[in-house]
Amino acid sequence: MNKIFNIKGMMCEHCVKKVRESISNLNGVDNVQINLQEQSATVAFDESKVSADQIVDSVESAGYQASVGGTNLVTNIFNVEGMMCEHCLNSVTSALQKHKGVKEAQVSLEDKRASVTYDQSLTNKEEIIKAINDSGYVGSLFDEKADFMENDEFYETPKKKMKTL
């Protein structure tokens, strides 16, 4: 069986790895695909060996919030540029929490990101970005692949060896 789980609180690749390992270690789990941007996990598992509740418990034991998917709630990660201090963090958090349809907003000053869980029937990504912008900062949808390439300290262009003639 394949099921989608909503996972709140993931902010980086380390979080993804931690969640993936917590689910993969369960007996009966065949495959785990994590989507950081959508804050979700698609899990293929054998219901005779492991239940959806056990998967949720495993994720929560790893320090994240989890629920079985299938609602109008989604979670996306947004970049928030321009935050410099706790006051900035509080301004963005307050603006997001007051926005119609937002159920939860977790803002990280260190990562300059916001994880926002919202009801898709009441708001959308563009309106959330506008709420961030209206609070005096620059919001954009987090692009996991672009961020990985920019921040990958092991990414190097291969050096060609030149032969002197």
Secondary structure, DSSP 8 states (H G I E B T S, - for coil): -EEEEEEE---SHHHHHHHHHHHHTSTTEEEEEEETTTTEEEEEE-TTT--HHHHHHHHHHTT-EEEES-SSEEEEEEEEET--SHHHHHHHHHHHHHSTTEEEEEEETTTTEEEEEEETTT--HHHHHHHHHHTTSEEEE--HHHHHHHH-TT-----------
